[in-house]
Amino acid sequence: MNESFRRLAVWLRRQPQAMAVLAGSDRYPSLSGTAAFYQTPQGVLAAVEVQGLPPAEAPCEERIFAMHIHSGGRCGGTEADPFADALSHYDPERCPHPFHAGDLPPLFASGGHALQTVLTSRFTVEEILGKTLILHAAPDDLATQPSGNSGAKIACGVIRPIFSSCPAWCGRR
C-alpha cells in the first residue's frame, strides 16, 4: 500500500471533528447517509456514505448526484423546495461556479448506495460548522451559474462538531 493510502486509512480510523447526518426530502424518505469531516495538515478529508439514492432510469445508467456545502444552517423549506433554508452554495470568496468553496465532486451511485472520500483545501472544518451538506438530483454540469444546473435538493444534513475530538475552537460554537 502506498503512503497516501496509509495516511488516508489513519485519518479514517480517528473520530471526525464534524459530521452531517443526511436525510432525504419527503419525496425520498428512504434516502439517508452520513458525512464525516476530518481536519488534516493537507486540508479537510470528507468521507460521505449514502444509501437509498433514487435508481437509474435506464438499465445501462448509473446515477450521478451533485454534492455541495450550502451556506444556510437549516434543512427546512417548502413543498416546492424542501431544503430552501440551506440557501446557496458556500462561497465566502464570491468565486464563480464550480470554484465555490462548497463545490464538491459528485457522488456516483451503485445500486442506490454511494461512498466517497475527498481531500480539499477550499475550507477548514471550523469554517463549515453550522453549514449544510446538500445532495442534488442531477450531476453538476460544472458550468451553469450559479449552481451547476444540478437539479432539486434531495437530501440535507447540518454539519455539526463532534465535541469529544475537536480542538478548543469547537466548544465555542
LINLIN-V325744 format. One record per residue. N is the residue number from 1. RES is the residue in three letters. PHI is phi in radians with two decimals (NA if undefined). PSI is psi as a letter, one per 40 degrees, with the letter a starting at -180 (999 if undefined). D_FIRST is the distance of its C-alpha to the first C-alpha in whole Angstrom. Layout:
n;res;phi;psi;d_first
N;RES;PHI;PSI;D_FIRST
N;RES;PHI;PSI;D_FIRST
//
This chain:
n;res;phi;psi;d_first
1;MET;NA;h;0
2;ASN;-1.35;i;4
3;GLU;-1.07;d;7
4;SER;-1.07;d;8
5;PHE;-1.18;d;6
6;ARG;-1.09;d;7
7;ARG;-1.13;d;10
8;LEU;-1.03;d;11
9;ALA;-1.08;d;10
10;VAL;-1.09;d;13
11;TRP;-1.12;d;15
12;LEU;-1.23;e;16
13;ARG;-1.47;e;16
14;ARG;-1.51;i;19
15;GLN;-1.38;h;23
16;PRO;-1.21;i;23
17;GLN;-1.44;d;26
18;ALA;-2.66;i;28
19;MET;-2.53;i;28
20;ALA;-2.20;h;30
21;VAL;-1.75;h;31
22;LEU;-1.52;h;32
23;ALA;-2.29;i;35
24;GLY;-1.34;i;36
25;SER;-1.22;i;40
26;ASP;-0.99;d;43
27;ARG;-1.26;d;42
28;TYR;-2.23;g;39
29;PRO;-1.18;d;39
30;SER;-1.55;e;36
31;LEU;-1.36;h;34
32;SER;-2.68;i;32
33;GLY;3.02;a;28
34;THR;-2.40;i;27
35;ALA;-2.30;h;25
36;ALA;-1.91;h;23
37;PHE;-2.14;h;23
38;TYR;-2.09;h;21
39;GLN;-1.44;h;23
40;THR;-2.08;i;20
41;PRO;-1.08;d;21
42;GLN;-1.58;e;20
43;GLY;2.48;a;22
44;VAL;-1.68;h;22
45;LEU;-1.68;h;19
46;ALA;-1.91;h;21
47;ALA;-2.09;h;20
48;VAL;-2.08;h;22
49;GLU;-2.28;h;23
50;VAL;-2.36;i;26
51;GLN;-2.36;i;28
52;GLY;1.43;e;32
53;LEU;-1.18;i;32
54;PRO;-1.03;i;34
55;PRO;-1.28;i;34
56;ALA;-1.18;i;34
57;GLU;-1.50;d;38
58;ALA;-2.24;i;37
59;PRO;-1.04;d;35
60;CYS;-1.64;e;33
61;GLU;-1.78;i;32
62;GLU;-1.97;i;29
63;ARG;-1.38;i;30
64;ILE;-2.15;h;29
65;PHE;-2.15;h;30
66;ALA;-1.20;i;30
67;MET;-2.39;h;29
68;HIS;-2.46;i;31
69;ILE;-1.56;h;31
70;HIS;-1.85;i;35
71;SER;-1.38;e;38
72;GLY;-1.32;i;40
73;GLY;-1.94;e;39
74;ARG;-2.43;i;40
75;CYS;-1.87;e;40
76;GLY;-1.39;i;43
77;GLY;3.10;a;45
78;THR;-2.15;i;48
79;GLU;-1.08;d;48
80;ALA;-1.26;d;48
81;ASP;-2.40;g;45
82;PRO;-1.06;d;43
83;PHE;-2.14;f;41
84;ALA;-1.04;d;43
85;ASP;-1.18;e;43
86;ALA;-1.25;e;40
87;LEU;1.08;a;41
88;SER;-1.69;i;40
89;HIS;-0.98;i;36
90;TYR;-1.17;h;35
91;ASP;-2.63;g;36
92;PRO;-1.14;d;37
93;GLU;-1.63;e;37
94;ARG;1.00;f;39
95;CYS;-1.54;i;37
96;PRO;-1.29;i;38
97;HIS;-1.21;h;35
98;PRO;-1.73;f;32
99;PHE;-1.81;e;32
100;HIS;-1.09;i;33
101;ALA;-1.01;d;31
102;GLY;-1.50;e;31
103;ASP;-1.33;h;30
104;LEU;-2.07;i;26
105;PRO;-1.09;i;24
106;PRO;-1.30;i;26
107;LEU;-1.64;h;25
108;PHE;-1.80;h;25
109;ALA;-1.46;i;26
110;SER;-2.37;h;25
111;GLY;1.05;f;28
112;GLY;1.52;e;29
113;HIS;-2.01;i;26
114;ALA;-2.61;i;23
115;LEU;-2.46;h;20
116;GLN;-2.59;i;19
117;THR;-2.14;i;17
118;VAL;-2.54;i;18
119;LEU;-1.91;h;19
120;THR;-2.40;i;22
121;SER;-1.90;e;24
122;ARG;-1.31;e;27
123;PHE;-2.75;i;28
124;THR;-1.86;i;28
125;VAL;-1.04;d;28
126;GLU;-1.00;d;31
127;GLU;-1.19;d;32
128;ILE;-1.74;e;32
129;LEU;-1.03;h;33
130;GLY;1.48;e;36
131;LYS;-1.50;i;35
132;THR;-2.07;i;34
133;LEU;-1.84;h;31
134;ILE;-2.10;h;33
135;LEU;-1.83;h;32
136;HIS;-1.91;i;34
137;ALA;-1.25;e;35
138;ALA;-2.26;i;34
139;PRO;-1.26;i;32
140;ASP;-1.36;h;32
141;ASP;-1.44;e;34
142;LEU;1.07;e;33
143;ALA;-2.41;d;36
144;THR;-1.09;h;39
145;GLN;-1.66;i;40
146;PRO;-1.72;e;40
147;SER;-2.31;e;37
148;GLY;1.40;e;36
149;ASN;0.91;f;38
150;SER;-1.59;e;36
151;GLY;1.41;a;39
152;ALA;-1.11;i;40
153;LYS;-1.38;h;38
154;ILE;-1.93;e;37
155;ALA;-2.66;i;35
156;CYS;-2.60;i;35
157;GLY;-2.64;i;33
158;VAL;-1.50;h;34
159;ILE;-1.44;h;32
160;ARG;-2.12;i;33
161;PRO;-1.25;i;31
162;ILE;-1.78;h;30
163;PHE;-1.11;d;32
164;SER;-1.18;e;31
165;SER;-2.04;e;28
166;CYS;-1.41;i;29
167;PRO;-1.14;i;30
168;ALA;-0.95;d;34
169;TRP;-1.12;d;35
170;CYS;-1.14;d;34
171;GLY;-1.24;e;37
172;ARG;-1.57;e;39
173;ARG;-1.56;999;39
//
